[in-house]
């Protein structure tokens, strides 16, 4: 006999099943928390658990960057995940932007029919979004710091019961991200203090170098001028080599001084405005190849440029781009075995108004955890004593020019950094 009073048995069974699902999610996430794993791994594990429990195809965690006003795909699970990690979108665009702005979760049954649907991501990955749930990531008492997306339920469509489970996931993810932020801020405060001391010491150590170089140049010029006319011809080549050596020493000292300041600014989270001029990437990259040529040669690594001479001039900060490519090439050299190569290749995308650049090495490649952390706030360095700041400097330089950078890597085969730069950065004012 069916029950006549209270809740029908069928409804009771459904509620019990839902409660079991919620308890299972809480149990799995609590287990991950008890293992004290790194916050990035915790969030990705939490995301995978959520997708499994709600039986969805894909999901992502996007973190907001107040400086650029963008949402960046920090964690992605599902098909074409590698294409999305590190990609940024305006934080006021799409369904993710709408939820981030409003702070309220939404269930979208037919995403492509929603006027807020942002097709660029599906176009990039070839993924077909059907239904989705988007939730804000909000630490207690704070504004959203990002969003959680879950896409395409395998059987049926995502609904209220799935949303109840995902609320648990978003709350714990938000708490984990906030805890990691507080820890990083404490570390950063100490690092900023240390960097100030280091920058001061480096400047003091370089001052005698600058003065000695000036004196050396003066004395060599005086010595050469005092030579008889017949000897000047004989010693001209040696004098020129000395001049080039002095120029190299002076340039290197200046670059060390500038570099120290840039690293200190990077640690402090600030950067100087771009000094935009019309420049050629073949010249910028050529200077990098010339500077690192001896280092690469000593390691038995070939540095190659391909297609850069065909690229049109672009409006950019030459010094900023030099540092970006210097970091990429310098980081790649120790990863490439003798006999290998690093190629900087370029082509023009006329339709998009961008230049597409690739830094391709035949090195040992990256393990997934290193590759996936590169453009996050927790970059992992494989160098002894490495900080991961080099990658941040590269990402900041590309972002400042309104560009985009991604990485593809396979262990034992090599790594390719893909950079897209507009011919003219947004809101550019030439100097």
Secondary structure as a PSIPRED ss2 file (coil, helix, strand):
# PSIPRED VFORMAT (PSIPRED V4.0)

   1 X C   1.000  0.000  0.000
   2 X C   1.000  0.000  0.000
   3 X C   1.000  0.000  0.000
   4 X C   1.000  0.000  0.000
   5 X C   1.000  0.000  0.000
   6 X C   1.000  0.000  0.000
   7 X C   1.000  0.000  0.000
   8 X C   1.000  0.000  0.000
   9 X H   0.000  1.000  0.000
  10 X H   0.000  1.000  0.000
  11 X H   0.000  1.000  0.000
  12 X H   0.000  1.000  0.000
  13 X H   0.000  1.000  0.000
  14 X H   0.000  1.000  0.000
  15 X H   0.000  1.000  0.000
  16 X H   0.000  1.000  0.000
  17 X H   0.000  1.000  0.000
  18 X H   0.000  1.000  0.000
  19 X H   0.000  1.000  0.000
  20 X H   0.000  1.000  0.000
  21 X H   0.000  1.000  0.000
  22 X H   0.000  1.000  0.000
  23 X H   0.000  1.000  0.000
  24 X H   0.000  1.000  0.000
  25 X H   0.000  1.000  0.000
  26 X H   0.000  1.000  0.000
  27 X H   0.000  1.000  0.000
  28 X H   0.000  1.000  0.000
  29 X H   0.000  1.000  0.000
  30 X H   0.000  1.000  0.000
  31 X H   0.000  1.000  0.000
  32 X H   0.000  1.000  0.000
  33 X H   0.000  1.000  0.000
  34 X H   0.000  1.000  0.000
  35 X C   1.000  0.000  0.000
  36 X C   1.000  0.000  0.000
  37 X C   1.000  0.000  0.000
  38 X C   1.000  0.000  0.000
  39 X H   0.000  1.000  0.000
  40 X H   0.000  1.000  0.000
  41 X H   0.000  1.000  0.000
  42 X H   0.000  1.000  0.000
  43 X H   0.000  1.000  0.000
  44 X H   0.000  1.000  0.000
  45 X H   0.000  1.000  0.000
  46 X H   0.000  1.000  0.000
  47 X H   0.000  1.000  0.000
  48 X H   0.000  1.000  0.000
  49 X H   0.000  1.000  0.000
  50 X H   0.000  1.000  0.000
  51 X H   0.000  1.000  0.000
  52 X H   0.000  1.000  0.000
  53 X H   0.000  1.000  0.000
  54 X H   0.000  1.000  0.000
  55 X C   1.000  0.000  0.000
  56 X E   0.000  0.000  1.000
  57 X E   0.000  0.000  1.000
  58 X E   0.000  0.000  1.000
  59 X E   0.000  0.000  1.000
  60 X E   0.000  0.000  1.000
  61 X E   0.000  0.000  1.000
  62 X E   0.000  0.000  1.000
  63 X E   0.000  0.000  1.000
  64 X E   0.000  0.000  1.000
  65 X E   0.000  0.000  1.000
  66 X C   1.000  0.000  0.000
  67 X C   1.000  0.000  0.000
  68 X C   1.000  0.000  0.000
  69 X C   1.000  0.000  0.000
  70 X E   0.000  0.000  1.000
  71 X E   0.000  0.000  1.000
  72 X E   0.000  0.000  1.000
  73 X E   0.000  0.000  1.000
  74 X E   0.000  0.000  1.000
  75 X E   0.000  0.000  1.000
  76 X E   0.000  0.000  1.000
  77 X E   0.000  0.000  1.000
  78 X C   1.000  0.000  0.000
  79 X C   1.000  0.000  0.000
  80 X C   1.000  0.000  0.000
  81 X H   0.000  1.000  0.000
  82 X H   0.000  1.000  0.000
  83 X H   0.000  1.000  0.000
  84 X H   0.000  1.000  0.000
  85 X C   1.000  0.000  0.000
  86 X C   1.000  0.000  0.000
  87 X C   1.000  0.000  0.000
  88 X E   0.000  0.000  1.000
  89 X E   0.000  0.000  1.000
  90 X E   0.000  0.000  1.000
  91 X C   1.000  0.000  0.000
  92 X C   1.000  0.000  0.000
  93 X C   1.000  0.000  0.000
  94 X H   0.000  1.000  0.000
  95 X H   0.000  1.000  0.000
  96 X H   0.000  1.000  0.000
  97 X H   0.000  1.000  0.000
  98 X H   0.000  1.000  0.000
  99 X H   0.000  1.000  0.000
 100 X H   0.000  1.000  0.000
 101 X H   0.000  1.000  0.000
 102 X H   0.000  1.000  0.000
 103 X C   1.000  0.000  0.000
 104 X C   1.000  0.000  0.000
 105 X C   1.000  0.000  0.000
 106 X E   0.000  0.000  1.000
 107 X E   0.000  0.000  1.000
 108 X E   0.000  0.000  1.000
 109 X C   1.000  0.000  0.000
 110 X C   1.000  0.000  0.000
 111 X H   0.000  1.000  0.000
 112 X H   0.000  1.000  0.000
 113 X H   0.000  1.000  0.000
 114 X C   1.000  0.000  0.000
 115 X C   1.000  0.000  0.000
 116 X C   1.000  0.000  0.000
 117 X C   1.000  0.000  0.000
 118 X C   1.000  0.000  0.000
 119 X C   1.000  0.000  0.000
 120 X H   0.000  1.000  0.000
 121 X H   0.000  1.000  0.000
 122 X H   0.000  1.000  0.000
 123 X H   0.000  1.000  0.000
 124 X H   0.000  1.000  0.000
 125 X H   0.000  1.000  0.000
 126 X C   1.000  0.000  0.000
 127 X C   1.000  0.000  0.000
 128 X C   1.000  0.000  0.000
 129 X C   1.000  0.000  0.000
 130 X C   1.000  0.000  0.000
 131 X C   1.000  0.000  0.000
 132 X E   0.000  0.000  1.000
 133 X E   0.000  0.000  1.000
 134 X E   0.000  0.000  1.000
 135 X E   0.000  0.000  1.000
 136 X E   0.000  0.000  1.000
 137 X E   0.000  0.000  1.000
 138 X C   1.000  0.000  0.000
 139 X C   1.000  0.000  0.000
 140 X C   1.000  0.000  0.000
 141 X C   1.000  0.000  0.000
 142 X C   1.000  0.000  0.000
 143 X C   1.000  0.000  0.000
 144 X C   1.000  0.000  0.000
 145 X C   1.000  0.000  0.000
 146 X E   0.000  0.000  1.000
 147 X E   0.000  0.000  1.000
 148 X E   0.000  0.000  1.000
 149 X E   0.000  0.000  1.000
 150 X E   0.000  0.000  1.000
 151 X E   0.000  0.000  1.000
 152 X E   0.000  0.000  1.000
 153 X E   0.000  0.000  1.000
 154 X C   1.000  0.000  0.000
 155 X C   1.000  0.000  0.000
 156 X C   1.000  0.000  0.000
 157 X C   1.000  0.000  0.000
 158 X C   1.000  0.000  0.000
 159 X C   1.000  0.000  0.000
 160 X H   0.000  1.000  0.000
 161 X H   0.000  1.000  0.000
 162 X H   0.000  1.000  0.000
 163 X H   0.000  1.000  0.000
 164 X H   0.000  1.000  0.000
 165 X H   0.000  1.000  0.000
 166 X H   0.000  1.000  0.000
 167 X H   0.000  1.000  0.000
 168 X H   0.000  1.000  0.000
 169 X H   0.000  1.000  0.000
 170 X H   0.000  1.000  0.000
 171 X H   0.000  1.000  0.000
 172 X H   0.000  1.000  0.000
 173 X H   0.000  1.000  0.000
 174 X H   0.000  1.000  0.000
 175 X H   0.000  1.000  0.000
 176 X H   0.000  1.000  0.000
 177 X H   0.000  1.000  0.000
 178 X H   0.000  1.000  0.000
 179 X H   0.000  1.000  0.000
 180 X H   0.000  1.000  0.000
 181 X H   0.000  1.000  0.000
 182 X H   0.000  1.000  0.000
 183 X H   0.000  1.000  0.000
 184 X H   0.000  1.000  0.000
 185 X H   0.000  1.000  0.000
 186 X H   0.000  1.000  0.000
 187 X H   0.000  1.000  0.000
 188 X H   0.000  1.000  0.000
 189 X H   0.000  1.000  0.000
 190 X H   0.000  1.000  0.000
 191 X H   0.000  1.000  0.000
 192 X H   0.000  1.000  0.000
 193 X H   0.000  1.000  0.000
 194 X H   0.000  1.000  0.000
 195 X H   0.000  1.000  0.000
 196 X H   0.000  1.000  0.000
 197 X H   0.000  1.000  0.000
 198 X H   0.000  1.000  0.000
 199 X H   0.000  1.000  0.000
 200 X H   0.000  1.000  0.000
 201 X H   0.000  1.000  0.000
 202 X H   0.000  1.000  0.000
 203 X H   0.000  1.000  0.000
 204 X H   0.000  1.000  0.000
 205 X H   0.000  1.000  0.000
 206 X H   0.000  1.000  0.000
 207 X H   0.000  1.000  0.000
 208 X H   0.000  1.000  0.000
 209 X H   0.000  1.000  0.000
 210 X H   0.000  1.000  0.000
 211 X H   0.000  1.000  0.000
 212 X H   0.000  1.000  0.000
 213 X H   0.000  1.000  0.000
 214 X H   0.000  1.000  0.000
 215 X H   0.000  1.000  0.000
 216 X H   0.000  1.000  0.000
 217 X H   0.000  1.000  0.000
 218 X H   0.000  1.000  0.000
 219 X H   0.000  1.000  0.000
 220 X H   0.000  1.000  0.000
 221 X H   0.000  1.000  0.000
 222 X H   0.000  1.000  0.000
 223 X H   0.000  1.000  0.000
 224 X H   0.000  1.000  0.000
 225 X H   0.000  1.000  0.000
 226 X C   1.000  0.000  0.000
 227 X C   1.000  0.000  0.000
 228 X C   1.000  0.000  0.000
 229 X H   0.000  1.000  0.000
 230 X H   0.000  1.000  0.000
 231 X H   0.000  1.000  0.000
 232 X H   0.000  1.000  0.000
 233 X H   0.000  1.000  0.000
 234 X H   0.000  1.000  0.000
 235 X H   0.000  1.000  0.000
 236 X H   0.000  1.000  0.000
 237 X H   0.000  1.000  0.000
 238 X H   0.000  1.000  0.000
 239 X H   0.000  1.000  0.000
 240 X H   0.000  1.000  0.000
 241 X H   0.000  1.000  0.000
 242 X H   0.000  1.000  0.000
 243 X H   0.000  1.000  0.000
 244 X H   0.000  1.000  0.000
 245 X H   0.000  1.000  0.000
 246 X H   0.000  1.000  0.000
 247 X H   0.000  1.000  0.000
 248 X H   0.000  1.000  0.000
 249 X H   0.000  1.000  0.000
 250 X H   0.000  1.000  0.000
 251 X H   0.000  1.000  0.000
 252 X H   0.000  1.000  0.000
 253 X H   0.000  1.000  0.000
 254 X H   0.000  1.000  0.000
 255 X H   0.000  1.000  0.000
 256 X H   0.000  1.000  0.000
 257 X H   0.000  1.000  0.000
 258 X H   0.000  1.000  0.000
 259 X H   0.000  1.000  0.000
 260 X H   0.000  1.000  0.000
 261 X H   0.000  1.000  0.000
 262 X H   0.000  1.000  0.000
 263 X H   0.000  1.000  0.000
 264 X H   0.000  1.000  0.000
 265 X H   0.000  1.000  0.000
 266 X H   0.000  1.000  0.000
 267 X H   0.000  1.000  0.000
 268 X H   0.000  1.000  0.000
 269 X C   1.000  0.000  0.000
 270 X C   1.000  0.000  0.000
 271 X C   1.000  0.000  0.000
 272 X C   1.000  0.000  0.000
 273 X C   1.000  0.000  0.000
 274 X C   1.000  0.000  0.000
 275 X C   1.000  0.000  0.000
 276 X C   1.000  0.000  0.000
 277 X E   0.000  0.000  1.000
 278 X E   0.000  0.000  1.000
 279 X E   0.000  0.000  1.000
 280 X C   1.000  0.000  0.000
 281 X H   0.000  1.000  0.000
 282 X H   0.000  1.000  0.000
 283 X H   0.000  1.000  0.000
 284 X H   0.000  1.000  0.000
 285 X H   0.000  1.000  0.000
 286 X H   0.000  1.000  0.000
 287 X H   0.000  1.000  0.000
 288 X H   0.000  1.000  0.000
 289 X H   0.000  1.000  0.000
 290 X H   0.000  1.000  0.000
 291 X H   0.000  1.000  0.000
 292 X H   0.000  1.000  0.000
 293 X H   0.000  1.000  0.000
 294 X H   0.000  1.000  0.000
 295 X H   0.000  1.000  0.000
 296 X H   0.000  1.000  0.000
 297 X H   0.000  1.000  0.000
 298 X H   0.000  1.000  0.000
 299 X C   1.000  0.000  0.000
 300 X C   1.000  0.000  0.000
 301 X C   1.000  0.000  0.000
 302 X E   0.000  0.000  1.000
 303 X E   0.000  0.000  1.000
 304 X E   0.000  0.000  1.000
 305 X E   0.000  0.000  1.000
 306 X E   0.000  0.000  1.000
 307 X C   1.000  0.000  0.000
 308 X H   0.000  1.000  0.000
 309 X H   0.000  1.000  0.000
 310 X H   0.000  1.000  0.000
 311 X C   1.000  0.000  0.000
 312 X C   1.000  0.000  0.000
 313 X C   1.000  0.000  0.000
 314 X E   0.000  0.000  1.000
 315 X E   0.000  0.000  1.000
 316 X E   0.000  0.000  1.000
 317 X C   1.000  0.000  0.000
 318 X H   0.000  1.000  0.000
 319 X H   0.000  1.000  0.000
 320 X H   0.000  1.000  0.000
 321 X H   0.000  1.000  0.000
 322 X H   0.000  1.000  0.000
 323 X H   0.000  1.000  0.000
 324 X H   0.000  1.000  0.000
 325 X H   0.000  1.000  0.000
 326 X H   0.000  1.000  0.000
 327 X H   0.000  1.000  0.000
 328 X H   0.000  1.000  0.000
 329 X H   0.000  1.000  0.000
 330 X H   0.000  1.000  0.000
 331 X H   0.000  1.000  0.000
 332 X H   0.000  1.000  0.000
 333 X H   0.000  1.000  0.000
 334 X C   1.000  0.000  0.000
 335 X C   1.000  0.000  0.000
 336 X C   1.000  0.000  0.000
 337 X C   1.000  0.000  0.000
 338 X C   1.000  0.000  0.000
 339 X C   1.000  0.000  0.000
 340 X C   1.000  0.000  0.000
 341 X E   0.000  0.000  1.000
 342 X E   0.000  0.000  1.000
 343 X E   0.000  0.000  1.000
 344 X E   0.000  0.000  1.000
 345 X E   0.000  0.000  1.000
 346 X E   0.000  0.000  1.000
 347 X E   0.000  0.000  1.000
 348 X E   0.000  0.000  1.000
 349 X E   0.000  0.000  1.000
 350 X C   1.000  0.000  0.000
 351 X C   1.000  0.000  0.000
 352 X C   1.000  0.000  0.000
 353 X C   1.000  0.000  0.000
 354 X E   0.000  0.000  1.000
 355 X E   0.000  0.000  1.000
 356 X E   0.000  0.000  1.000
 357 X E   0.000  0.000  1.000
 358 X E   0.000  0.000  1.000
 359 X E   0.000  0.000  1.000
 360 X E   0.000  0.000  1.000
 361 X E   0.000  0.000  1.000
 362 X C   1.000  0.000  0.000
 363 X C   1.000  0.000  0.000
 364 X C   1.000  0.000  0.000
 365 X C   1.000  0.000  0.000
 366 X C   1.000  0.000  0.000
 367 X C   1.000  0.000  0.000
 368 X H   0.000  1.000  0.000
 369 X H   0.000  1.000  0.000
 370 X H   0.000  1.000  0.000
 371 X H   0.000  1.000  0.000
 372 X H   0.000  1.000  0.000
 373 X H   0.000  1.000  0.000
 374 X C   1.000  0.000  0.000
 375 X C   1.000  0.000  0.000
 376 X C   1.000  0.000  0.000
 377 X C   1.000  0.000  0.000
 378 X C   1.000  0.000  0.000
 379 X C   1.000  0.000  0.000
 380 X C   1.000  0.000  0.000
 381 X C   1.000  0.000  0.000
 382 X C   1.000  0.000  0.000
 383 X C   1.000  0.000  0.000
 384 X C   1.000  0.000  0.000
 385 X C   1.000  0.000  0.000
 386 X C   1.000  0.000  0.000
 387 X C   1.000  0.000  0.000
 388 X C   1.000  0.000  0.000
 389 X H   0.000  1.000  0.000
 390 X H   0.000  1.000  0.000
 391 X H   0.000  1.000  0.000
 392 X H   0.000  1.000  0.000
 393 X H   0.000  1.000  0.000
 394 X H   0.000  1.000  0.000
 395 X H   0.000  1.000  0.000
 396 X H   0.000  1.000  0.000
 397 X H   0.000  1.000  0.000
 398 X H   0.000  1.000  0.000
 399 X H   0.000  1.000  0.000
 400 X H   0.000  1.000  0.000
 401 X C   1.000  0.000  0.000
 402 X C   1.000  0.000  0.000
 403 X C   1.000  0.000  0.000
 404 X E   0.000  0.000  1.000
 405 X E   0.000  0.000  1.000
 406 X E   0.000  0.000  1.000
 407 X E   0.000  0.000  1.000
 408 X E   0.000  0.000  1.000
 409 X E   0.000  0.000  1.000
 410 X E   0.000  0.000  1.000
 411 X C   1.000  0.000  0.000
 412 X C   1.000  0.000  0.000
 413 X C   1.000  0.000  0.000
 414 X E   0.000  0.000  1.000
 415 X E   0.000  0.000  1.000
 416 X E   0.000  0.000  1.000
 417 X E   0.000  0.000  1.000
 418 X E   0.000  0.000  1.000
 419 X E   0.000  0.000  1.000
 420 X E   0.000  0.000  1.000
 421 X E   0.000  0.000  1.000
 422 X E   0.000  0.000  1.000
 423 X C   1.000  0.000  0.000
 424 X E   0.000  0.000  1.000
 425 X C   1.000  0.000  0.000
 426 X C   1.000  0.000  0.000
 427 X C   1.000  0.000  0.000
 428 X C   1.000  0.000  0.000
 429 X C   1.000  0.000  0.000
 430 X C   1.000  0.000  0.000
 431 X C   1.000  0.000  0.000
